[in-house]
């Protein structure tokens, strides 16, 4: 641990600034190595974009501490960037939390305010409290914008996914995918737009749905939906692709086959 001089200098300054100890670092490393992650950098990238800033920060720090002396500078730079971004998100979430709680207290029937509180709590890895806030937000759908509504559904699904409750997770992801802007859709119909029903689903929730179907062993259904994903969004991102490979699917094979079929149809 702390073999790399660049990571050692960075972590020393970081821990002095934040008041953490070497024992704290050892605990983070132990938790990270106990997780037995096959591709640490890929997992950390997912955490960085997955909403939980505290997890991204902790495991980014742990992976930095484990870097060997000959670790590529590009790897070190990405890990430091991850830690910095997650730390800024954490600081902002901690700073905003009292205001978010006060906003809910003053307007308890406003779903948007419950949702924002839930997102803030999740960033701090206060997952149970976040789940409660996000579920409460859904009790007031008329006060939720489309983006917040979708994010609430998706985040609730992701929490069930993390708990291994895949059937429940799938239901929430499907709801998030199917939620559309009704007013915009009706307007398109009135204008005679035949493509009104062709609006793509919520991309993040659709990716999570693919992961969940694979976890449930429903590979045929996952393959069919994966082909639809390619039509809407193109090739699957690296993290989801690798995860599906581990669960028995071959996303890139399906992608190439889908593109080949599309080219053949155009030629026909």
C-alpha positions as protocol buffer text, in pm:
chain_id: "A"
residue {
  index: 1
  type: UNK
  ca { x: 0 y: 0 z: 0 }
}
residue {
  index: 2
  type: UNK
  ca { x: 117 y: 356 z: -83 }
}
residue {
  index: 3
  type: UNK
  ca { x: 398 y: 230 z: -305 }
}
residue {
  index: 4
  type: UNK
  ca { x: 343 y: 498 z: -569 }
}
residue {
  index: 5
  type: UNK
  ca { x: 500 y: 832 z: -478 }
}
residue {
  index: 6
  type: UNK
  ca { x: 239 y: 1036 z: -668 }
}
residue {
  index: 7
  type: UNK
  ca { x: -56 y: 874 z: -499 }
}
residue {
  index: 8
  type: UNK
  ca { x: 126 y: 881 z: -164 }
}
residue {
  index: 9
  type: UNK
  ca { x: 187 y: 1256 z: -184 }
}
residue {
  index: 10
  type: UNK
  ca { x: -168 y: 1326 z: -299 }
}
residue {
  index: 11
  type: UNK
  ca { x: -332 y: 1112 z: -30 }
}
residue {
  index: 12
  type: UNK
  ca { x: -108 y: 1254 z: 242 }
}
residue {
  index: 13
  type: UNK
  ca { x: -220 y: 1605 z: 156 }
}
residue {
  index: 14
  type: UNK
  ca { x: -583 y: 1498 z: 117 }
}
residue {
  index: 15
  type: UNK
  ca { x: -596 y: 1325 z: 454 }
}
residue {
  index: 16
  type: UNK
  ca { x: -421 y: 1612 z: 633 }
}
residue {
  index: 17
  type: UNK
  ca { x: -678 y: 1852 z: 485 }
}
residue {
  index: 18
  type: UNK
  ca { x: -980 y: 1638 z: 575 }
}
residue {
  index: 19
  type: UNK
  ca { x: -858 y: 1526 z: 918 }
}
residue {
  index: 20
  type: UNK
  ca { x: -850 y: 1156 z: 834 }
}
residue {
  index: 21
  type: UNK
  ca { x: -597 y: 906 z: 966 }
}
residue {
  index: 22
  type: UNK
  ca { x: -389 y: 621 z: 828 }
}
residue {
  index: 23
  type: UNK
  ca { x: -628 y: 382 z: 1001 }
}
residue {
  index: 24
  type: UNK
  ca { x: -914 y: 536 z: 803 }
}
residue {
  index: 25
  type: UNK
  ca { x: -720 y: 466 z: 484 }
}
residue {
  index: 26
  type: UNK
  ca { x: -654 y: 107 z: 588 }
}
residue {
  index: 27
  type: UNK
  ca { x: -1026 y: 57 z: 653 }
}
residue {
  index: 28
  type: UNK
  ca { x: -1113 y: 191 z: 306 }
}
residue {
  index: 29
  type: UNK
  ca { x: -859 y: -38 z: 141 }
}
residue {
  index: 30
  type: UNK
  ca { x: -988 y: -338 z: 336 }
}
residue {
  index: 31
  type: UNK
  ca { x: -1348 y: -264 z: 232 }
}
residue {
  index: 32
  type: UNK
  ca { x: -1244 y: -221 z: -132 }
}
residue {
  index: 33
  type: UNK
  ca { x: -1032 y: -538 z: -151 }
}
residue {
  index: 34
  type: UNK
  ca { x: -1305 y: -735 z: 28 }
}
residue {
  index: 35
  type: UNK
  ca { x: -1548 y: -635 z: -249 }
}
residue {
  index: 36
  type: UNK
  ca { x: -1344 y: -859 z: -484 }
}
residue {
  index: 37
  type: UNK
  ca { x: -1398 y: -643 z: -792 }
}
residue {
  index: 38
  type: UNK
  ca { x: -1267 y: -784 z: -1121 }
}
residue {
  index: 39
  type: UNK
  ca { x: -1215 y: -449 z: -1294 }
}
residue {
  index: 40
  type: UNK
  ca { x: -1159 y: -181 z: -1026 }
}
residue {
  index: 41
  type: UNK
  ca { x: -1131 y: 117 z: -1260 }
}
residue {
  index: 42
  type: UNK
  ca { x: -1448 y: 23 z: -1447 }
}
residue {
  index: 43
  type: UNK
  ca { x: -1634 y: -16 z: -1117 }
}
residue {
  index: 44
  type: UNK
  ca { x: -1509 y: 319 z: -987 }
}
residue {
  index: 45
  type: UNK
  ca { x: -1617 y: 489 z: -1310 }
}
residue {
  index: 46
  type: UNK
  ca { x: -1965 y: 346 z: -1256 }
}
residue {
  index: 47
  type: UNK
  ca { x: -1971 y: 473 z: -897 }
}
residue {
  index: 48
  type: UNK
  ca { x: -1856 y: 814 z: -1008 }
}
residue {
  index: 49
  type: UNK
  ca { x: -2154 y: 842 z: -1243 }
}
residue {
  index: 50
  type: UNK
  ca { x: -2397 y: 636 z: -1034 }
}
residue {
  index: 51
  type: UNK
  ca { x: -2507 y: 896 z: -782 }
}
residue {
  index: 52
  type: UNK
  ca { x: -2321 y: 785 z: -469 }
}
residue {
  index: 53
  type: UNK
  ca { x: -2037 y: 1030 z: -433 }
}
residue {
  index: 54
  type: UNK
  ca { x: -1926 y: 886 z: -99 }
}
residue {
  index: 55
  type: UNK
  ca { x: -1868 y: 540 z: -248 }
}
residue {
  index: 56
  type: UNK
  ca { x: -1684 y: 686 z: -545 }
}
residue {
  index: 57
  type: UNK
  ca { x: -1464 y: 893 z: -314 }
}
residue {
  index: 58
  type: UNK
  ca { x: -1386 y: 607 z: -74 }
}
residue {
  index: 59
  type: UNK
  ca { x: -1302 y: 350 z: -335 }
}
residue {
  index: 60
  type: UNK
  ca { x: -1115 y: 598 z: -554 }
}
residue {
  index: 61
  type: UNK
  ca { x: -893 y: 673 z: -254 }
}
residue {
  index: 62
  type: UNK
  ca { x: -852 y: 302 z: -181 }
}
residue {
  index: 63
  type: UNK
  ca { x: -750 y: 220 z: -539 }
}
residue {
  index: 64
  type: UNK
  ca { x: -500 y: 509 z: -535 }
}
residue {
  index: 65
  type: UNK
  ca { x: -345 y: 369 z: -219 }
}
residue {
  index: 66
  type: UNK
  ca { x: -303 y: 31 z: -391 }
}
residue {
  index: 67
  type: UNK
  ca { x: -131 y: 168 z: -703 }
}
residue {
  index: 68
  type: UNK
  ca { x: 212 y: 21 z: -767 }
}
residue {
  index: 69
  type: UNK
  ca { x: 517 y: 239 z: -826 }
}
residue {
  index: 70
  type: UNK
  ca { x: 500 y: 174 z: -1201 }
}
residue {
  index: 71
  type: UNK
  ca { x: 128 y: 254 z: -1233 }
}
residue {
  index: 72
  type: UNK
  ca { x: 53 y: 455 z: -1551 }
}
residue {
  index: 73
  type: UNK
  ca { x: 17 y: 828 z: -1496 }
}
residue {
  index: 74
  type: UNK
  ca { x: -311 y: 817 z: -1692 }
}
residue {
  index: 75
  type: UNK
  ca { x: -454 y: 578 z: -1431 }
}
residue {
  index: 76
  type: UNK
  ca { x: -336 y: 795 z: -1142 }
}
residue {
  index: 77
  type: UNK
  ca { x: -479 y: 1105 z: -1307 }
}
residue {
  index: 78
  type: UNK
  ca { x: -819 y: 943 z: -1360 }
}
residue {
  index: 79
  type: UNK
  ca { x: -836 y: 822 z: -1000 }
}
residue {
  index: 80
  type: UNK
  ca { x: -734 y: 1163 z: -866 }
}
residue {
  index: 81
  type: UNK
  ca { x: -995 y: 1325 z: -1092 }
}
residue {
  index: 82
  type: UNK
  ca { x: -1259 y: 1085 z: -960 }
}
residue {
  index: 83
  type: UNK
  ca { x: -1170 y: 1160 z: -599 }
}
residue {
  index: 84
  type: UNK
  ca { x: -1176 y: 1536 z: -666 }
}
residue {
  index: 85
  type: UNK
  ca { x: -1514 y: 1527 z: -843 }
}
residue {
  index: 86
  type: UNK
  ca { x: -1670 y: 1304 z: -578 }
}
residue {
  index: 87
  type: UNK
  ca { x: -1530 y: 1522 z: -301 }
}
residue {
  index: 88
  type: UNK
  ca { x: -1682 y: 1835 z: -457 }
}
residue {
  index: 89
  type: UNK
  ca { x: -2015 y: 1655 z: -492 }
}
residue {
  index: 90
  type: UNK
  ca { x: -1996 y: 1540 z: -131 }
}
residue {
  index: 91
  type: UNK
  ca { x: -1914 y: 1886 z: 0 }
}
residue {
  index: 92
  type: UNK
  ca { x: -2200 y: 2036 z: -196 }
}
residue {
  index: 93
  type: UNK
  ca { x: -2441 y: 1765 z: -79 }
}
residue {
  index: 94
  type: UNK
  ca { x: -2342 y: 1814 z: 285 }
}
residue {
  index: 95
  type: UNK
  ca { x: -2373 y: 2190 z: 250 }
}
residue {
  index: 96
  type: UNK
  ca { x: -2715 y: 2169 z: 83 }
}
residue {
  index: 97
  type: UNK
  ca { x: -2866 y: 1899 z: 304 }
}
residue {
  index: 98
  type: UNK
  ca { x: -3007 y: 2129 z: 578 }
}
residue {
  index: 99
  type: UNK
  ca { x: -3166 y: 2352 z: 311 }
}
residue {
  index: 100
  type: UNK
  ca { x: -3317 y: 2051 z: 132 }
}
residue {
  index: 101
  type: UNK
  ca { x: -3464 y: 1919 z: 458 }
}
residue {
  index: 102
  type: UNK
  ca { x: -3605 y: 2260 z: 542 }
}
residue {
  index: 103
  type: UNK
  ca { x: -3763 y: 2287 z: 196 }
}
residue {
  index: 104
  type: UNK
  ca { x: -3944 y: 1955 z: 249 }
}
residue {
  index: 105
  type: UNK
  ca { x: -4055 y: 2059 z: 596 }
}
residue {
  index: 106
  type: UNK
  ca { x: -4202 y: 2383 z: 462 }
}
residue {
  index: 107
  type: UNK
  ca { x: -4372 y: 2222 z: 161 }
}
residue {
  index: 108
  type: UNK
  ca { x: -4433 y: 1852 z: 245 }
}
residue {
  index: 109
  type: UNK
  ca { x: -4664 y: 1788 z: -52 }
}
residue {
  index: 110
  type: UNK
  ca { x: -4410 y: 1897 z: -314 }
}
residue {
  index: 111
  type: UNK
  ca { x: -4264 y: 1592 z: -487 }
}
residue {
  index: 112
  type: UNK
  ca { x: -3981 y: 1787 z: -647 }
}
residue {
  index: 113
  type: UNK
  ca { x: -3848 y: 1887 z: -305 }
}
residue {
  index: 114
  type: UNK
  ca { x: -3868 y: 1532 z: -172 }
}
residue {
  index: 115
  type: UNK
  ca { x: -3686 y: 1412 z: -485 }
}
residue {
  index: 116
  type: UNK
  ca { x: -3402 y: 1663 z: -449 }
}
residue {
  index: 117
  type: UNK
  ca { x: -3363 y: 1563 z: -84 }
}
residue {
  index: 118
  type: UNK
  ca { x: -3347 y: 1198 z: -190 }
}
residue {
  index: 119
  type: UNK
  ca { x: -3077 y: 1264 z: -449 }
}
residue {
  index: 120
  type: UNK
  ca { x: -2874 y: 1457 z: -192 }
}
residue {
  index: 121
  type: UNK
  ca { x: -2905 y: 1179 z: 65 }
}
residue {
  index: 122
  type: UNK
  ca { x: -2800 y: 919 z: -190 }
}
residue {
  index: 123
  type: UNK
  ca { x: -2488 y: 1117 z: -277 }
}
residue {
  index: 124
  type: UNK
  ca { x: -2395 y: 1091 z: 92 }
}
residue {
  index: 125
  type: UNK
  ca { x: -2465 y: 714 z: 82 }
}
residue {
  index: 126
  type: UNK
  ca { x: -2758 y: 757 z: 323 }
}
residue {
  index: 127
  type: UNK
  ca { x: -2941 y: 502 z: 115 }
}
residue {
  index: 128
  type: UNK
  ca { x: -3232 y: 410 z: 343 }
}
residue {
  index: 129
  type: UNK
  ca { x: -3322 y: 774 z: 404 }
}
residue {
  index: 130
  type: UNK
  ca { x: -3283 y: 844 z: 31 }
}
residue {
  index: 131
  type: UNK
  ca { x: -3518 y: 559 z: -57 }
}
residue {
  index: 132
  type: UNK
  ca { x: -3779 y: 698 z: 182 }
}
residue {
  index: 133
  type: UNK
  ca { x: -3752 y: 1048 z: 32 }
}
residue {
  index: 134
  type: UNK
  ca { x: -3772 y: 925 z: -328 }
}
residue {
  index: 135
  type: UNK
  ca { x: -4072 y: 704 z: -252 }
}
residue {
  index: 136
  type: UNK
  ca { x: -4242 y: 999 z: -83 }
}
residue {
  index: 137
  type: UNK
  ca { x: -4179 y: 1216 z: -391 }
}
residue {
  index: 138
  type: UNK
  ca { x: -4382 y: 974 z: -602 }
}
residue {
  index: 139
  type: UNK
  ca { x: -4689 y: 1039 z: -386 }
}
residue {
  index: 140
  type: UNK
  ca { x: -4710 y: 1382 z: -551 }
}
residue {
  index: 141
  type: UNK
  ca { x: -4656 y: 1313 z: -925 }
}
residue {
  index: 142
  type: UNK
  ca { x: -4823 y: 1636 z: -1038 }
}
residue {
  index: 143
  type: UNK
  ca { x: -4545 y: 1834 z: -869 }
}
residue {
  index: 144
  type: UNK
  ca { x: -4262 y: 1635 z: -1032 }
}
residue {
  index: 145
  type: UNK
  ca { x: -4096 y: 1733 z: -1359 }
}
residue {
  index: 146
  type: UNK
  ca { x: -4038 y: 1449 z: -1606 }
}
residue {
  index: 147
  type: UNK
  ca { x: -3662 y: 1426 z: -1538 }
}
residue {
  index: 148
  type: UNK
  ca { x: -3702 y: 1410 z: -1159 }
}
residue {
  index: 149
  type: UNK
  ca { x: -3988 y: 1162 z: -1190 }
}
residue {
  index: 150
  type: UNK
  ca { x: -3779 y: 932 z: -1408 }
}
residue {
  index: 151
  type: UNK
  ca { x: -3476 y: 965 z: -1182 }
}
residue {
  index: 152
  type: UNK
  ca { x: -3684 y: 879 z: -876 }
}
residue {
  index: 153
  type: UNK
  ca { x: -3814 y: 562 z: -1039 }
}
residue {
  index: 154
  type: UNK
  ca { x: -3470 y: 464 z: -1166 }
}
residue {
  index: 155
  type: UNK
  ca { x: -3292 y: 532 z: -836 }
}
residue {
  index: 156
  type: UNK
  ca { x: -3547 y: 331 z: -639 }
}
residue {
  index: 157
  type: UNK
  ca { x: -3496 y: 48 z: -886 }
}
residue {
  index: 158
  type: UNK
  ca { x: -3119 y: 71 z: -851 }
}
residue {
  index: 159
  type: UNK
  ca { x: -3142 y: 44 z: -473 }
}
residue {
  index: 160
  type: UNK
  ca { x: -3348 y: -275 z: -508 }
}
residue {
  index: 161
  type: UNK
  ca { x: -3092 y: -400 z: -763 }
}
residue {
  index: 162
  type: UNK
  ca { x: -2807 y: -342 z: -518 }
}
residue {
  index: 163
  type: UNK
  ca { x: -2997 y: -541 z: -257 }
}
residue {
  index: 164
  type: UNK
  ca { x: -3038 y: -833 z: -496 }
}
residue {
  index: 165
  type: UNK
  ca { x: -3414 y: -774 z: -523 }
}
residue {
  index: 166
  type: UNK
  ca { x: -3412 y: -809 z: -901 }
}
residue {
  index: 167
  type: UNK
  ca { x: -3782 y: -862 z: -969 }
}
residue {
  index: 168
  type: UNK
  ca { x: -3867 y: -545 z: -777 }
}
residue {
  index: 169
  type: UNK
  ca { x: -3585 y: -357 z: -946 }
}
residue {
  index: 170
  type: UNK
  ca { x: -3708 y: -461 z: -1290 }
}
residue {
  index: 171
  type: UNK
  ca { x: -4055 y: -321 z: -1221 }
}
residue {
  index: 172
  type: UNK
  ca { x: -3915 y: 20 z: -1126 }
}
residue {
  index: 173
  type: UNK
  ca { x: -3684 y: 33 z: -1428 }
}
residue {
  index: 174
  type: UNK
  ca { x: -3975 y: -53 z: -1658 }
}
residue {
  index: 175
  type: UNK
  ca { x: -4180 y: 229 z: -1505 }
}
residue {
  index: 176
  type: UNK
  ca { x: -3893 y: 473 z: -1562 }
}
residue {
  index: 177
  type: UNK
  ca { x: -3857 y: 358 z: -1924 }
}
residue {
  index: 178
  type: UNK
  ca { x: -4227 y: 389 z: -1996 }
}
residue {
  index: 179
  type: UNK
  ca { x: -4271 y: 731 z: -1839 }
}
residue {
  index: 180
  type: UNK
  ca { x: -4304 y: 992 z: -2114 }
}
residue {
  index: 181
  type: UNK
  ca { x: -4393 y: 1356 z: -2155 }
}
residue {
  index: 182
  type: UNK
  ca { x: -4769 y: 1314 z: -2203 }
}
residue {
  index: 183
  type: UNK
  ca { x: -4833 y: 1676 z: -2297 }
}
residue {
  index: 184
  type: UNK
  ca { x: -4559 y: 1670 z: -2562 }
}
residue {
  index: 185
  type: UNK
  ca { x: -4686 y: 1339 z: -2696 }
}
residue {
  index: 186
  type: UNK
  ca { x: -5043 y: 1467 z: -2722 }
}
residue {
  index: 187
  type: UNK
  ca { x: -4918 y: 1777 z: -2902 }
}
residue {
  index: 188
  type: UNK
  ca { x: -4740 y: 1563 z: -3161 }
}
residue {
  index: 189
  type: UNK
  ca { x: -5055 y: 1360 z: -3217 }
}
residue {
  index: 190
  type: UNK
  ca { x: -5257 y: 1677 z: -3273 }
}
residue {
  index: 191
  type: UNK
  ca { x: -4999 y: 1788 z: -3528 }
}
residue {
  index: 192
  type: UNK
  ca { x: -5039 y: 1456 z: -3707 }
}
residue {
  index: 193
  type: UNK
  ca { x: -4689 y: 1335 z: -3624 }
}
residue {
  index: 194
  type: UNK
  ca { x: -4695 y: 958 z: -3679 }
}
residue {
  index: 195
  type: UNK
  ca { x: -4366 y: 927 z: -3488 }
}
residue {
  index: 196
  type: UNK
  ca { x: -4529 y: 1043 z: -3165 }
}
residue {
  index: 197
  type: UNK
  ca { x: -4508 y: 694 z: -3019 }
}
residue {
  index: 198
  type: UNK
  ca { x: -4146 y: 643 z: -3131 }
}
residue {
  index: 199
  type: UNK
  ca { x: -3988 y: 841 z: -2846 }
}
residue {
  index: 200
  type: UNK
  ca { x: -3699 y: 636 z: -2702 }
}
residue {
  index: 201
  type: UNK
  ca { x: -3719 y: 518 z: -2341 }
}
residue {
  index: 202
  type: UNK
  ca { x: -3516 y: 660 z: -2054 }
}
residue {
  index: 203
  type: UNK
  ca { x: -3164 y: 549 z: -2150 }
}
residue {
  index: 204
  type: UNK
  ca { x: -3016 y: 492 z: -1803 }
}
residue {
  index: 205
  type: UNK
  ca { x: -3318 y: 294 z: -1685 }
}
residue {
  index: 206
  type: UNK
  ca { x: -3315 y: 89 z: -2004 }
}
residue {
  index: 207
  type: UNK
  ca { x: -2949 y: -2 z: -1945 }
}
residue {
  index: 208
  type: UNK
  ca { x: -3032 y: -99 z: -1586 }
}
residue {
  index: 209
  type: UNK
  ca { x: -3324 y: -307 z: -1712 }
}
residue {
  index: 210
  type: UNK
  ca { x: -3084 y: -502 z: -1937 }
}
residue {
  index: 211
  type: UNK
  ca { x: -2858 y: -575 z: -1639 }
}
residue {
  index: 212
  type: UNK
  ca { x: -3154 y: -689 z: -1431 }
}
residue {
  index: 213
  type: UNK
  ca { x: -3295 y: -921 z: -1700 }
}
residue {
  index: 214
  type: UNK
  ca { x: -2953 y: -1082 z: -1730 }
}
residue {
  index: 215
  type: UNK
  ca { x: -2931 y: -1122 z: -1351 }
}
residue {
  index: 216
  type: UNK
  ca { x: -3269 y: -1295 z: -1360 }
}
residue {
  index: 217
  type: UNK
  ca { x: -3144 y: -1531 z: -1630 }
}
residue {
  index: 218
  type: UNK
  ca { x: -3392 y: -1400 z: -1885 }
}
residue {
  index: 219
  type: UNK
  ca { x: -3127 y: -1386 z: -2156 }
}
residue {
  index: 220
  type: UNK
  ca { x: -3362 y: -1423 z: -2453 }
}
residue {
  index: 221
  type: UNK
  ca { x: -3565 y: -1120 z: -2342 }
}
residue {
  index: 222
  type: UNK
  ca { x: -3246 y: -928 z: -2263 }
}
residue {
  index: 223
  type: UNK
  ca { x: -3113 y: -1002 z: -2613 }
}
residue {
  index: 224
  type: UNK
  ca { x: -3434 y: -878 z: -2777 }
}
residue {
  index: 225
  type: UNK
  ca { x: -3427 y: -557 z: -2574 }
}
residue {
  index: 226
  type: UNK
  ca { x: -3056 y: -513 z: -2643 }
}
residue {
  index: 227
  type: UNK
  ca { x: -3129 y: -509 z: -3017 }
}
residue {
  index: 228
  type: UNK
  ca { x: -3387 y: -234 z: -2956 }
}
residue {
  index: 229
  type: UNK
  ca { x: -3129 y: -47 z: -2750 }
}
residue {
  index: 230
  type: UNK
  ca { x: -2893 y: -42 z: -3047 }
}
residue {
  index: 231
  type: UNK
  ca { x: -3167 y: 102 z: -3268 }
}
residue {
  index: 232
  type: UNK
  ca { x: -3226 y: 387 z: -3022 }
}
residue {
  index: 233
  type: UNK
  ca { x: -2886 y: 460 z: -2869 }
}
residue {
  index: 234
  type: UNK
  ca { x: -2612 y: 273 z: -3053 }
}
residue {
  index: 235
  type: UNK
  ca { x: -2349 y: 53 z: -2889 }
}
residue {
  index: 236
  type: UNK
  ca { x: -2382 y: -23 z: -2519 }
}
residue {
  index: 237
  type: UNK
  ca { x: -2141 y: 162 z: -2281 }
}
residue {
  index: 238
  type: UNK
  ca { x: -1838 y: -29 z: -2157 }
}
residue {
  index: 239
  type: UNK
  ca { x: -1954 y: -90 z: -1800 }
}
residue {
  index: 240
  type: UNK
  ca { x: -2293 y: -235 z: -1894 }
}
residue {
  index: 241
  type: UNK
  ca { x: -2138 y: -434 z: -2179 }
}
residue {
  index: 242
  type: UNK
  ca { x: -1880 y: -597 z: -1950 }
}
residue {
  index: 243
  type: UNK
  ca { x: -2144 y: -669 z: -1687 }
}
residue {
  index: 244
  type: UNK
  ca { x: -2369 y: -840 z: -1941 }
}
residue {
  index: 245
  type: UNK
  ca { x: -2077 y: -1047 z: -2070 }
}
residue {
  index: 246
  type: UNK
  ca { x: -2024 y: -1183 z: -1719 }
}
residue {
  index: 247
  type: UNK
  ca { x: -2392 y: -1277 z: -1706 }
}
residue {
  index: 248
  type: UNK
  ca { x: -2387 y: -1475 z: -2029 }
}
residue {
  index: 249
  type: UNK
  ca { x: -2464 y: -1226 z: -2306 }
}
residue {
  index: 250
  type: UNK
  ca { x: -2233 y: -1106 z: -2584 }
}
residue {
  index: 251
  type: UNK
  ca { x: -2340 y: -744 z: -2644 }
}
residue {
  index: 252
  type: UNK
  ca { x: -2083 y: -672 z: -2915 }
}
residue {
  index: 253
  type: UNK
  ca { x: -2178 y: -985 z: -3109 }
}
residue {
  index: 254
  type: UNK
  ca { x: -2542 y: -881 z: -3092 }
}
residue {
  index: 255
  type: UNK
  ca { x: -2447 y: -526 z: -3197 }
}
residue {
  index: 256
  type: UNK
  ca { x: -2251 y: -643 z: -3503 }
}
residue {
  index: 257
  type: UNK
  ca { x: -2528 y: -884 z: -3599 }
}
residue {
  index: 258
  type: UNK
  ca { x: -2787 y: -609 z: -3565 }
}
residue {
  index: 259
  type: UNK
  ca { x: -2585 y: -370 z: -3783 }
}
residue {
  index: 260
  type: UNK
  ca { x: -2524 y: -642 z: -4042 }
}
residue {
  index: 261
  type: UNK
  ca { x: -2896 y: -715 z: -4060 }
}
residue {
  index: 262
  type: UNK
  ca { x: -2974 y: -344 z: -4095 }
}
residue {
  index: 263
  type: UNK
  ca { x: -2727 y: -308 z: -4384 }
}
residue {
  index: 264
  type: UNK
  ca { x: -2871 y: -614 z: -4555 }
}
residue {
  index: 265
  type: UNK
  ca { x: -3224 y: -472 z: -4521 }
}
residue {
  index: 266
  type: UNK
  ca { x: -3113 y: -142 z: -4678 }
}
residue {
  index: 267
  type: UNK
  ca { x: -2953 y: -325 z: -4971 }
}
residue {
  index: 268
  type: UNK
  ca { x: -3269 y: -530 z: -5017 }
}
